[in-house]
Amino acid sequence: MAPSLQDNRWHYGGSQDEVFRSIAEGRPGGMPTWGAVIPGPEMGALASYVRSLGEGKDLTTENFTGATV
């Protein structure tokens, strides 16, 4: 199972460059390399999107269905 992209806790760093690098180079244990498949500008947009997933969320008060507890 992959880690959450919504909790703003990044195993390999959460800066724009670090997320871009994770997408481009992949990560051990399951994240494939996408650098040869996704063009650089699109990968940059994807990194921005992934980083935005956790903005404004307090996941400590949400369960897996998104309902607050």
PQR file of N, CA, C, O and H, with PARSE charges and radii, in Angstrom:
ATOM      1  N   MET A   1       0.842  -1.176   0.000 -0.4000 1.5000
ATOM      2  CA  MET A   1       0.000   0.000   0.000 -0.0000 2.0000
ATOM      3  C   MET A   1       0.889   1.241   0.000  0.5500 1.7000
ATOM      4  O   MET A   1       1.878   1.310   0.729 -0.5500 1.4000
ATOM      5  N   ALA A   2       0.539   2.174  -0.789 -0.4000 1.5000
ATOM      6  CA  ALA A   2       1.311   3.415  -0.892 -0.0000 2.0000
ATOM      7  C   ALA A   2       0.965   4.356   0.255  0.5500 1.7000
ATOM      8  O   ALA A   2      -0.139   4.291   0.795 -0.5500 1.4000
ATOM      9  H   ALA A   2      -0.264   2.119  -1.382  0.4000 1.0000
ATOM     10  N   PRO A   3       1.895   5.231   0.634 -0.5600 1.5000
ATOM     11  CA  PRO A   3       1.595   6.198   1.689  0.2800 2.0000
ATOM     12  C   PRO A   3       0.598   7.248   1.201  0.5500 1.7000
ATOM     13  O   PRO A   3       0.425   7.460   0.001 -0.5500 1.4000
ATOM     14  N   SER A   4      -0.040   7.886   2.154 -0.4000 1.5000
ATOM     15  CA  SER A   4      -0.988   8.944   1.821 -0.0000 2.0000
ATOM     16  C   SER A   4      -0.262  10.117   1.183  0.5500 1.7000
ATOM     17  O   SER A   4       0.862  10.443   1.565 -0.5500 1.4000
ATOM     18  H   SER A   4       0.100   7.713   3.129  0.4000 1.0000
ATOM     19  N   LEU A   5      -0.897  10.739   0.225 -0.4000 1.5000
ATOM     20  CA  LEU A   5      -0.358  11.959  -0.381 -0.0000 2.0000
ATOM     21  C   LEU A   5      -1.037  13.192   0.205  0.5500 1.7000
ATOM     22  O   LEU A   5      -0.775  14.311  -0.235 -0.5500 1.4000
ATOM     23  H   LEU A   5      -1.810  10.474  -0.085  0.4000 1.0000
ATOM     24  N   GLN A   6      -1.902  12.997   1.190 -0.4000 1.5000
ATOM     25  CA  GLN A   6      -2.689  14.095   1.723 -0.0000 2.0000
ATOM     26  C   GLN A   6      -2.257  14.544   3.110  0.5500 1.7000
ATOM     27  O   GLN A   6      -2.841  15.482   3.652 -0.5500 1.4000
ATOM     28  H   GLN A   6      -2.114  12.087   1.548  0.4000 1.0000
ATOM     29  N   ASP A   7      -1.268  13.913   3.696 -0.4000 1.5000
ATOM     30  CA  ASP A   7      -0.939  14.256   5.078 -0.0000 2.0000
ATOM     31  C   ASP A   7       0.270  15.187   5.215  0.5500 1.7000
ATOM     32  O   ASP A   7       0.661  15.533   6.330 -0.5500 1.4000
ATOM     33  H   ASP A   7      -0.793  13.151   3.256  0.4000 1.0000
ATOM     34  N   ASN A   8       0.854  15.585   4.105 -0.4000 1.5000
ATOM     35  CA  ASN A   8       2.020  16.479   4.115 -0.0000 2.0000
ATOM     36  C   ASN A   8       3.209  15.909   4.872  0.5500 1.7000
ATOM     37  O   ASN A   8       4.065  16.659   5.342 -0.5500 1.4000
ATOM     38  H   ASN A   8       0.536  15.303   3.200  0.4000 1.0000
ATOM     39  N   ARG A   9       3.268  14.592   4.994 -0.4000 1.5000
ATOM     40  CA  ARG A   9       4.442  13.918   5.551 -0.0000 2.0000
ATOM     41  C   ARG A   9       5.089  13.175   4.383  0.5500 1.7000
ATOM     42  O   ARG A   9       4.502  12.251   3.820 -0.5500 1.4000
ATOM     43  H   ARG A   9       2.572  13.983   4.612  0.4000 1.0000
ATOM     44  N   TRP A  10       6.271  13.579   4.036 -0.4000 1.5000
ATOM     45  CA  TRP A  10       6.930  13.066   2.839 -0.0000 2.0000
ATOM     46  C   TRP A  10       8.173  12.276   3.215  0.5500 1.7000
ATOM     47  O   TRP A  10       9.093  12.814   3.832 -0.5500 1.4000
ATOM     48  H   TRP A  10       6.748  14.330   4.493  0.4000 1.0000
ATOM     49  N   HIS A  11       8.202  11.008   2.847 -0.4000 1.5000
ATOM     50  CA  HIS A  11       9.335  10.144   3.169 -0.0000 2.0000
ATOM     51  C   HIS A  11      10.607  10.591   2.461  0.5500 1.7000
ATOM     52  O   HIS A  11      11.696  10.487   3.026 -0.5500 1.4000
ATOM     53  H   HIS A  11       7.455  10.571   2.346  0.4000 1.0000
ATOM     54  N   TYR A  12      10.487  11.078   1.254 -0.4000 1.5000
ATOM     55  CA  TYR A  12      11.651  11.491   0.471 -0.0000 2.0000
ATOM     56  C   TYR A  12      11.709  12.999   0.249  0.5500 1.7000
ATOM     57  O   TYR A  12      12.404  13.468  -0.652 -0.5500 1.4000
ATOM     58  H   TYR A  12       9.602  11.163   0.795  0.4000 1.0000
ATOM     59  N   GLY A  13      10.991  13.750   1.057 -0.4000 1.5000
ATOM     60  CA  GLY A  13      10.991  15.205   0.946 -0.0000 2.0000
ATOM     61  C   GLY A  13       9.789  15.713   0.176  0.5500 1.7000
ATOM     62  O   GLY A  13       9.369  15.095  -0.802 -0.5500 1.4000
ATOM     63  H   GLY A  13      10.426  13.369   1.789  0.4000 1.0000
ATOM     64  N   GLY A  14       9.234  16.828   0.609 -0.4000 1.5000
ATOM     65  CA  GLY A  14       8.013  17.340   0.026 -0.0000 2.0000
ATOM     66  C   GLY A  14       8.144  18.622  -0.764  0.5500 1.7000
ATOM     67  O   GLY A  14       7.133  19.199  -1.166 -0.5500 1.4000
ATOM     68  H   GLY A  14       9.575  17.329   1.404  0.4000 1.0000
ATOM     69  N   SER A  15       9.372  19.089  -1.000 -0.4000 1.5000
ATOM     70  CA  SER A  15       9.527  20.296  -1.816 -0.0000 2.0000
ATOM     71  C   SER A  15       9.158  19.977  -3.265  0.5500 1.7000
ATOM     72  O   SER A  15       9.085  18.809  -3.649 -0.5500 1.4000
ATOM     73  H   SER A  15      10.193  18.620  -0.674  0.4000 1.0000
ATOM     74  N   GLN A  16       8.930  20.996  -4.049 -0.4000 1.5000
ATOM     75  CA  GLN A  16       8.601  20.805  -5.462 -0.0000 2.0000
ATOM     76  C   GLN A  16       9.674  19.956  -6.156  0.5500 1.7000
ATOM     77  O   GLN A  16       9.353  19.016  -6.883 -0.5500 1.4000
ATOM     78  H   GLN A  16       8.989  21.944  -3.738  0.4000 1.0000
ATOM     79  N   ASP A  17      10.934  20.288  -5.930 -0.4000 1.5000
ATOM     80  CA  ASP A  17      12.028  19.550  -6.574 -0.0000 2.0000
ATOM     81  C   ASP A  17      12.098  18.100  -6.102  0.5500 1.7000
ATOM     82  O   ASP A  17      12.359  17.199  -6.899 -0.5500 1.4000
ATOM     83  H   ASP A  17      11.195  21.051  -5.339  0.4000 1.0000
ATOM     84  N   GLU A  18      11.865  17.873  -4.808 -0.4000 1.5000
ATOM     85  CA  GLU A  18      11.944  16.510  -4.277 -0.0000 2.0000
ATOM     86  C   GLU A  18      10.801  15.630  -4.787  0.5500 1.7000
ATOM     87  O   GLU A  18      11.012  14.459  -5.102 -0.5500 1.4000
ATOM     88  H   GLU A  18      11.653  18.605  -4.161  0.4000 1.0000
ATOM     89  N   VAL A  19       9.598  16.190  -4.869 -0.4000 1.5000
ATOM     90  CA  VAL A  19       8.470  15.424  -5.404 -0.0000 2.0000
ATOM     91  C   VAL A  19       8.689  15.159  -6.896  0.5500 1.7000
ATOM     92  O   VAL A  19       8.430  14.055  -7.376 -0.5500 1.4000
ATOM     93  H   VAL A  19       9.427  17.142  -4.613  0.4000 1.0000
ATOM     94  N   PHE A  20       9.156  16.152  -7.613 -0.4000 1.5000
ATOM     95  CA  PHE A  20       9.488  15.984  -9.034 -0.0000 2.0000
ATOM     96  C   PHE A  20      10.494  14.843  -9.194  0.5500 1.7000
ATOM     97  O   PHE A  20      10.323  13.979 -10.054 -0.5500 1.4000
ATOM     98  H   PHE A  20       9.365  17.048  -7.223  0.4000 1.0000
ATOM     99  N   ARG A  21      11.523  14.841  -8.381 -0.4000 1.5000
ATOM    100  CA  ARG A  21      12.563  13.806  -8.456 -0.0000 2.0000
ATOM    101  C   ARG A  21      11.985  12.420  -8.145  0.5500 1.7000
ATOM    102  O   ARG A  21      12.352  11.435  -8.786 -0.5500 1.4000
ATOM    103  H   ARG A  21      11.662  15.543  -7.683  0.4000 1.0000
ATOM    104  N   SER A  22      11.076  12.346  -7.155 -0.4000 1.5000
ATOM    105  CA  SER A  22      10.438  11.064  -6.838 -0.0000 2.0000
ATOM    106  C   SER A  22       9.656  10.529  -8.030  0.5500 1.7000
ATOM    107  O   SER A  22       9.688   9.330  -8.309 -0.5500 1.4000
ATOM    108  H   SER A  22      10.778  13.146  -6.634  0.4000 1.0000
ATOM    109  N   ILE A  23       8.960  11.407  -8.728 -0.4000 1.5000
ATOM    110  CA  ILE A  23       8.196  10.983  -9.905 -0.0000 2.0000
ATOM    111  C   ILE A  23       9.144  10.579 -11.028  0.5500 1.7000
ATOM    112  O   ILE A  23       8.957   9.541 -11.662 -0.5500 1.4000
ATOM    113  H   ILE A  23       8.935  12.380  -8.501  0.4000 1.0000
ATOM    114  N   ALA A  24      10.149  11.390 -11.267 -0.4000 1.5000
ATOM    115  CA  ALA A  24      11.072  11.144 -12.378 -0.0000 2.0000
ATOM    116  C   ALA A  24      11.926   9.897 -12.169  0.5500 1.7000
ATOM    117  O   ALA A  24      12.093   9.098 -13.090 -0.5500 1.4000
ATOM    118  H   ALA A  24      10.301  12.234 -10.751  0.4000 1.0000
ATOM    119  N   GLU A  25      12.466   9.727 -10.963 -0.4000 1.5000
ATOM    120  CA  GLU A  25      13.423   8.657 -10.704 -0.0000 2.0000
ATOM    121  C   GLU A  25      12.815   7.435 -10.036  0.5500 1.7000
ATOM    122  O   GLU A  25      13.451   6.382  -9.981 -0.5500 1.4000
ATOM    123  H   GLU A  25      12.331  10.376 -10.215  0.4000 1.0000
ATOM    124  N   GLY A  26      11.587   7.557  -9.527 -0.4000 1.5000
ATOM    125  CA  GLY A  26      10.980   6.458  -8.788 -0.0000 2.0000
ATOM    126  C   GLY A  26      11.592   6.331  -7.404  0.5500 1.7000
ATOM    127  O   GLY A  26      12.524   7.054  -7.053 -0.5500 1.4000
ATOM    128  H   GLY A  26      11.070   8.412  -9.572  0.4000 1.0000
ATOM    129  N   ARG A  27      11.061   5.411  -6.630 -0.4000 1.5000
ATOM    130  CA  ARG A  27      11.551   5.154  -5.277 -0.0000 2.0000
ATOM    131  C   ARG A  27      11.530   3.662  -5.006  0.5500 1.7000
ATOM    132  O   ARG A  27      10.684   2.943  -5.537 -0.5500 1.4000
ATOM    133  H   ARG A  27      10.303   4.824  -6.915  0.4000 1.0000
ATOM    134  N   PRO A  28      12.466   3.187  -4.174 -0.5600 1.5000
ATOM    135  CA  PRO A  28      12.524   1.757  -3.876  0.2800 2.0000
ATOM    136  C   PRO A  28      11.222   1.263  -3.245  0.5500 1.7000
ATOM    137  O   PRO A  28      10.572   1.985  -2.489 -0.5500 1.4000
ATOM    138  N   GLY A  29      10.864   0.057  -3.558 -0.4000 1.5000
ATOM    139  CA  GLY A  29       9.716  -0.556  -2.916 -0.0000 2.0000
ATOM    140  C   GLY A  29       8.382  -0.264  -3.576  0.5500 1.7000
ATOM    141  O   GLY A  29       7.344  -0.494  -2.955 -0.5500 1.4000
ATOM    142  H   GLY A  29      11.392  -0.529  -4.173  0.4000 1.0000
ATOM    143  N   GLY A  30       8.359   0.233  -4.815 -0.4000 1.5000
ATOM    144  CA  GLY A  30       7.079   0.341  -5.467 -0.0000 2.0000
ATOM    145  C   GLY A  30       6.843   1.517  -6.382  0.5500 1.7000
ATOM    146  O   GLY A  30       6.028   1.403  -7.298 -0.5500 1.4000
ATOM    147  H   GLY A  30       9.202   0.419  -5.320  0.4000 1.0000
ATOM    148  N   MET A  31       7.507   2.640  -6.192 -0.4000 1.5000
ATOM    149  CA  MET A  31       7.264   3.804  -7.057 -0.0000 2.0000
ATOM    150  C   MET A  31       8.096   3.645  -8.320  0.5500 1.7000
ATOM    151  O   MET A  31       9.325   3.697  -8.266 -0.5500 1.4000
ATOM    152  H   MET A  31       8.169   2.733  -5.448  0.4000 1.0000
ATOM    153  N   PRO A  32       7.425   3.447  -9.474 -0.5600 1.5000
ATOM    154  CA  PRO A  32       8.185   3.272 -10.714  0.2800 2.0000
ATOM    155  C   PRO A  32       8.802   4.587 -11.199  0.5500 1.7000
ATOM    156  O   PRO A  32       8.425   5.667 -10.745 -0.5500 1.4000
ATOM    157  N   THR A  33       9.731   4.480 -12.105 -0.4000 1.5000
ATOM    158  CA  THR A  33      10.380   5.620 -12.734 -0.0000 2.0000
ATOM    159  C   THR A  33       9.509   6.119 -13.881  0.5500 1.7000
ATOM    160  O   THR A  33       9.133   5.343 -14.760 -0.5500 1.4000
ATOM    161  H   THR A  33      10.037   3.603 -12.474  0.4000 1.0000
ATOM    162  N   TRP A  34       9.184   7.428 -13.874 -0.4000 1.5000
ATOM    163  CA  TRP A  34       8.342   7.997 -14.917 -0.0000 2.0000
ATOM    164  C   TRP A  34       9.071   9.027 -15.769  0.5500 1.7000
ATOM    165  O   TRP A  34       8.475   9.609 -16.676 -0.5500 1.4000
ATOM    166  H   TRP A  34       9.489   8.058 -13.160  0.4000 1.0000
ATOM    167  N   GLY A  35      10.347   9.261 -15.494 -0.4000 1.5000
ATOM    168  CA  GLY A  35      11.091  10.305 -16.184 -0.0000 2.0000
ATOM    169  C   GLY A  35      11.153  10.153 -17.692  0.5500 1.7000
ATOM    170  O   GLY A  35      11.198  11.156 -18.404 -0.5500 1.4000
ATOM    171  H   GLY A  35      10.832   8.788 -14.757  0.4000 1.0000
ATOM    172  N   ALA A  36      11.157   8.934 -18.197 -0.4000 1.5000
ATOM    173  CA  ALA A  36      11.229   8.711 -19.642 -0.0000 2.0000
ATOM    174  C   ALA A  36       9.852   8.700 -20.292  0.5500 1.7000
ATOM    175  O   ALA A  36       9.745   8.643 -21.517 -0.5500 1.4000
ATOM    176  H   ALA A  36      11.120   8.119 -17.618  0.4000 1.0000
ATOM    177  N   VAL A  37       8.793   8.753 -19.479 -0.4000 1.5000
ATOM    178  CA  VAL A  37       7.438   8.636 -20.000 -0.0000 2.0000
ATOM    179  C   VAL A  37       6.695   9.970 -19.985  0.5500 1.7000
ATOM    180  O   VAL A  37       5.976  10.297 -20.929 -0.5500 1.4000
ATOM    181  H   VAL A  37       8.880   8.799 -18.483  0.4000 1.0000
ATOM    182  N   ILE A  38       6.873  10.735 -18.915 -0.4000 1.5000
ATOM    183  CA  ILE A  38       6.147  12.000 -18.745 -0.0000 2.0000
ATOM    184  C   ILE A  38       7.088  13.158 -19.050  0.5500 1.7000
ATOM    185  O   ILE A  38       8.153  13.250 -18.440 -0.5500 1.4000
ATOM    186  H   ILE A  38       7.458  10.469 -18.148  0.4000 1.0000
ATOM    187  N   PRO A  39       6.729  14.046 -19.978 -0.5600 1.5000
ATOM    188  CA  PRO A  39       7.581  15.205 -20.283  0.2800 2.0000
ATOM    189  C   PRO A  39       7.777  16.097 -19.049  0.5500 1.7000
ATOM    190  O   PRO A  39       6.906  16.176 -18.183 -0.5500 1.4000
ATOM    191  N   GLY A  40       8.925  16.761 -18.984 -0.4000 1.5000
ATOM    192  CA  GLY A  40       9.291  17.601 -17.844 -0.0000 2.0000
ATOM    193  C   GLY A  40       8.230  18.591 -17.405  0.5500 1.7000
ATOM    194  O   GLY A  40       7.909  18.631 -16.217 -0.5500 1.4000
ATOM    195  H   GLY A  40       9.633  16.697 -19.687  0.4000 1.0000
ATOM    196  N   PRO A  41       7.660  19.402 -18.311 -0.5600 1.5000
ATOM    197  CA  PRO A  41       6.639  20.367 -17.883  0.2800 2.0000
ATOM    198  C   PRO A  41       5.402  19.695 -17.270  0.5500 1.7000
ATOM    199  O   PRO A  41       4.825  20.200 -16.307 -0.5500 1.4000
ATOM    200  N   GLU A  42       5.007  18.558 -17.839 -0.4000 1.5000
ATOM    201  CA  GLU A  42       3.860  17.841 -17.291 -0.0000 2.0000
ATOM    202  C   GLU A  42       4.201  17.218 -15.946  0.5500 1.7000
ATOM    203  O   GLU A  42       3.353  17.155 -15.055 -0.5500 1.4000
ATOM    204  H   GLU A  42       5.476  18.148 -18.621  0.4000 1.0000
ATOM    205  N   MET A  43       5.437  16.757 -15.796 -0.4000 1.5000
ATOM    206  CA  MET A  43       5.860  16.198 -14.523 -0.0000 2.0000
ATOM    207  C   MET A  43       5.900  17.278 -13.446  0.5500 1.7000
ATOM    208  O   MET A  43       5.567  17.015 -12.291 -0.5500 1.4000
ATOM    209  H   MET A  43       6.125  16.808 -16.520  0.4000 1.0000
ATOM    210  N   GLY A  44       6.303  18.486 -13.818 -0.4000 1.5000
ATOM    211  CA  GLY A  44       6.285  19.607 -12.888 -0.0000 2.0000
ATOM    212  C   GLY A  44       4.871  19.931 -12.437  0.5500 1.7000
ATOM    213  O   GLY A  44       4.635  20.200 -11.259 -0.5500 1.4000
ATOM    214  H   GLY A  44       6.573  18.700 -14.756  0.4000 1.0000
ATOM    215  N   ALA A  45       3.929  19.905 -13.376 -0.4000 1.5000
ATOM    216  CA  ALA A  45       2.524  20.150 -13.031 -0.0000 2.0000
ATOM    217  C   ALA A  45       1.988  19.038 -12.140  0.5500 1.7000
ATOM    218  O   ALA A  45       1.224  19.302 -11.212 -0.5500 1.4000
ATOM    219  H   ALA A  45       4.121  19.686 -14.333  0.4000 1.0000
ATOM    220  N   LEU A  46       2.378  17.810 -12.410 -0.4000 1.5000
ATOM    221  CA  LEU A  46       1.960  16.679 -11.588 -0.0000 2.0000
ATOM    222  C   LEU A  46       2.518  16.810 -10.167  0.5500 1.7000
ATOM    223  O   LEU A  46       1.806  16.557  -9.195 -0.5500 1.4000
ATOM    224  H   LEU A  46       2.998  17.595 -13.164  0.4000 1.0000
ATOM    225  N   ALA A  47       3.775  17.198 -10.046 -0.4000 1.5000
ATOM    226  CA  ALA A  47       4.379  17.399  -8.726 -0.0000 2.0000
ATOM    227  C   ALA A  47       3.622  18.485  -7.956  0.5500 1.7000
ATOM    228  O   ALA A  47       3.381  18.341  -6.758 -0.5500 1.4000
ATOM    229  H   ALA A  47       4.353  17.403 -10.835  0.4000 1.0000
ATOM    230  N   SER A  48       3.255  19.551  -8.630 -0.4000 1.5000
ATOM    231  CA  SER A  48       2.484  20.622  -7.986 -0.0000 2.0000
ATOM    232  C   SER A  48       1.132  20.108  -7.513  0.5500 1.7000
ATOM    233  O   SER A  48       0.687  20.429  -6.412 -0.5500 1.4000
ATOM    234  H   SER A  48       3.452  19.668  -9.604  0.4000 1.0000
ATOM    235  N   TYR A  49       0.489  19.313  -8.348 -0.4000 1.5000
ATOM    236  CA  TYR A  49      -0.808  18.752  -7.983 -0.0000 2.0000
ATOM    237  C   TYR A  49      -0.678  17.839  -6.760  0.5500 1.7000
ATOM    238  O   TYR A  49      -1.455  17.953  -5.812 -0.5500 1.4000
ATOM    239  H   TYR A  49       0.851  19.053  -9.243  0.4000 1.0000
ATOM    240  N   VAL A  50       0.291  16.948  -6.785 -0.4000 1.5000
ATOM    241  CA  VAL A  50       0.483  16.022  -5.663 -0.0000 2.0000
ATOM    242  C   VAL A  50       0.731  16.798  -4.372  0.5500 1.7000
ATOM    243  O   VAL A  50       0.193  16.445  -3.322 -0.5500 1.4000
ATOM    244  H   VAL A  50       0.922  16.855  -7.555  0.4000 1.0000
ATOM    245  N   ARG A  51       1.531  17.835  -4.445 -0.4000 1.5000
ATOM    246  CA  ARG A  51       1.814  18.644  -3.255 -0.0000 2.0000
ATOM    247  C   ARG A  51       0.567  19.360  -2.756  0.5500 1.7000
ATOM    248  O   ARG A  51       0.448  19.629  -1.561 -0.5500 1.4000
ATOM    249  H   ARG A  51       1.969  18.121  -5.298  0.4000 1.0000
ATOM    250  N   SER A  52      -0.356  19.671  -3.647 -0.4000 1.5000
ATOM    251  CA  SER A  52      -1.562  20.414  -3.258 -0.0000 2.0000
ATOM    252  C   SER A  52      -2.601  19.535  -2.569  0.5500 1.7000
ATOM    253  O   SER A  52      -3.529  20.059  -1.954 -0.5500 1.4000
ATOM    254  H   SER A  52      -0.260  19.453  -4.618  0.4000 1.0000
ATOM    255  N   LEU A  53      -2.470  18.224  -2.653 -0.4000 1.5000
ATOM    256  CA  LEU A  53      -3.494  17.331  -2.124 -0.0000 2.0000
ATOM    257  C   LEU A  53      -3.718  17.486  -0.620  0.5500 1.7000
ATOM    258  O   LEU A  53      -4.830  17.273  -0.137 -0.5500 1.4000
ATOM    259  H   LEU A  53      -1.716  17.798  -3.153  0.4000 1.0000
ATOM    260  N   GLY A  54      -2.686  17.851   0.116 -0.4000 1.5000
ATOM    261  CA  GLY A  54      -2.823  17.966   1.558 -0.0000 2.0000
ATOM    262  C   GLY A  54      -3.085  19.369   2.063  0.5500 1.7000
ATOM    263  O   GLY A  54      -3.223  19.571   3.269 -0.5500 1.4000
ATOM    264  H   GLY A  54      -1.782  18.023  -0.276  0.4000 1.0000
ATOM    265  N   GLU A  55      -3.157  20.336   1.175 -0.4000 1.5000
ATOM    266  CA  GLU A  55      -3.344  21.722   1.599 -0.0000 2.0000
ATOM    267  C   GLU A  55      -4.692  21.919   2.275  0.5500 1.7000
ATOM    268  O   GLU A  55      -5.730  21.506   1.758 -0.5500 1.4000
ATOM    269  H   GLU A  55      -3.045  20.172   0.195  0.4000 1.0000
ATOM    270  N   GLY A  56      -4.656  22.560   3.442 -0.4000 1.5000
ATOM    271  CA  GLY A  56      -5.876  22.916   4.143 -0.0000 2.0000
ATOM    272  C   GLY A  56      -6.599  21.759   4.786  0.5500 1.7000
ATOM    273  O   GLY A  56      -7.760  21.905   5.169 -0.5500 1.4000
ATOM    274  H   GLY A  56      -3.813  22.895   3.861  0.4000 1.0000
ATOM    275  N   LYS A  57      -5.959  20.617   4.920 -0.4000 1.5000
ATOM    276  CA  LYS A  57      -6.605  19.457   5.522 -0.0000 2.0000
ATOM    277  C   LYS A  57      -5.970  19.133   6.854  0.5500 1.7000
ATOM    278  O   LYS A  57      -4.753  19.204   7.020 -0.5500 1.4000
ATOM    279  H   LYS A  57      -5.016  20.499   4.609  0.4000 1.0000
ATOM    280  N   ASP A  58      -6.811  18.780   7.791 -0.4000 1.5000
ATOM    281  CA  ASP A  58      -6.350  18.268   9.075 -0.0000 2.0000
ATOM    282  C   ASP A  58      -6.781  16.816   9.127  0.5500 1.7000
ATOM    283  O   ASP A  58      -7.872  16.504   9.603 -0.5500 1.4000
ATOM    284  H   ASP A  58      -7.801  18.722   7.657  0.4000 1.0000
ATOM    285  N   LEU A  59      -5.936  15.938   8.644 -0.4000 1.5000
ATOM    286  CA  LEU A  59      -6.310  14.538   8.522 -0.0000 2.0000
ATOM    287  C   LEU A  59      -6.388  13.824   9.849  0.5500 1.7000
ATOM    288  O   LEU A  59      -6.868  12.692   9.912 -0.5500 1.4000
ATOM    289  H   LEU A  59      -5.050  16.192   8.257  0.4000 1.0000
ATOM    290  N   THR A  60      -5.936  14.446  10.894 -0.4000 1.5000
ATOM    291  CA  THR A  60      -6.055  13.810  12.199 -0.0000 2.0000
ATOM    292  C   THR A  60      -7.508  13.725  12.627  0.5500 1.7000
ATOM    293  O   THR A  60      -7.829  12.991  13.562 -0.5500 1.4000
ATOM    294  H   THR A  60      -5.546  15.365  10.844  0.4000 1.0000
ATOM    295  N   THR A  61      -8.401  14.461  11.962 -0.4000 1.5000
ATOM    296  CA  THR A  61      -9.813  14.416  12.320 -0.0000 2.0000
ATOM    297  C   THR A  61     -10.675  13.806  11.225  0.5500 1.7000
ATOM    298  O   THR A  61     -11.896  13.961  11.244 -0.5500 1.4000
ATOM    299  H   THR A  61      -8.140  15.057  11.202  0.4000 1.0000
ATOM    300  N   GLU A  62     -10.054  13.110  10.266 -0.4000 1.5000
ATOM    301  CA  GLU A  62     -10.808  12.460   9.207 -0.0000 2.0000
ATOM    302  C   GLU A  62     -10.531  10.965   9.207  0.5500 1.7000
ATOM    303  O   GLU A  62      -9.405  10.539   9.465 -0.5500 1.4000
ATOM    304  H   GLU A  62      -9.062  12.984  10.251  0.4000 1.0000
ATOM    305  N   ASN A  63     -11.546  10.171   8.919 -0.4000 1.5000
ATOM    306  CA  ASN A  63     -11.311   8.748   8.749 -0.0000 2.0000
ATOM    307  C   ASN A  63     -11.097   8.458   7.267  0.5500 1.7000
ATOM    308  O   ASN A  63     -11.025   9.384   6.459 -0.5500 1.4000
ATOM    309  H   ASN A  63     -12.461  10.517   8.709  0.4000 1.0000
ATOM    310  N   PHE A  64     -10.997   7.186   6.907 -0.4000 1.5000
ATOM    311  CA  PHE A  64     -10.669   6.844   5.528 -0.0000 2.0000
ATOM    312  C   PHE A  64     -11.771   7.190   4.539  0.5500 1.7000
ATOM    313  O   PHE A  64     -11.506   7.267   3.339 -0.5500 1.4000
ATOM    314  H   PHE A  64     -11.056   6.434   7.563  0.4000 1.0000
ATOM    315  N   THR A  65     -12.986   7.397   4.998 -0.4000 1.5000
ATOM    316  CA  THR A  65     -14.062   7.759   4.085 -0.0000 2.0000
ATOM    317  C   THR A  65     -14.166   9.262   3.911  0.5500 1.7000
ATOM    318  O   THR A  65     -14.955   9.737   3.094 -0.5500 1.4000
ATOM    319  H   THR A  65     -13.201   7.334   5.973  0.4000 1.0000
ATOM    320  N   GLY A  66     -13.375  10.024   4.674 -0.4000 1.5000
ATOM    321  CA  GLY A  66     -13.418  11.478   4.604 -0.0000 2.0000
ATOM    322  C   GLY A  66     -14.365  12.086   5.619  0.5500 1.7000
ATOM    323  O   GLY A  66     -14.443  13.308   5.741 -0.5500 1.4000
ATOM    324  H   GLY A  66     -12.735   9.639   5.338  0.4000 1.0000
ATOM    325  N   ALA A  67     -15.090  11.243   6.353 -0.4000 1.5000
ATOM    326  CA  ALA A  67     -15.999  11.750   7.391 -0.0000 2.0000
ATOM    327  C   ALA A  67     -15.181  12.189   8.599  0.5500 1.7000
ATOM    328  O   ALA A  67     -14.210  11.534   8.977 -0.5500 1.4000
ATOM    329  H   ALA A  67     -15.026  10.250   6.254  0.4000 1.0000
ATOM    330  N   THR A  68     -15.578  13.284   9.186 -0.4000 1.5000
ATOM    331  CA  THR A  68     -14.873  13.746  10.388 -0.0000 2.0000
ATOM    332  C   THR A  68     -15.309  12.928  11.584  0.5500 1.7000
ATOM    333  O   THR A  68     -16.458  12.496  11.681 -0.5500 1.4000
ATOM    334  H   THR A  68     -16.367  13.816   8.879  0.4000 1.0000
ATOM    335  N   VAL A  69     -14.378  12.727  12.485 -0.4000 1.5000
ATOM    336  CA  VAL A  69     -14.662  11.952  13.705 -0.0000 2.0000
ATOM    337  C   VAL A  69     -14.327  12.762  14.935  0.5500 1.7000
ATOM    338  O   VAL A  69     -14.497  12.281  16.056 -0.5500 1.4000
ATOM    339  H   VAL A  69     -13.446  13.078  12.406  0.4000 1.0000
TER
END
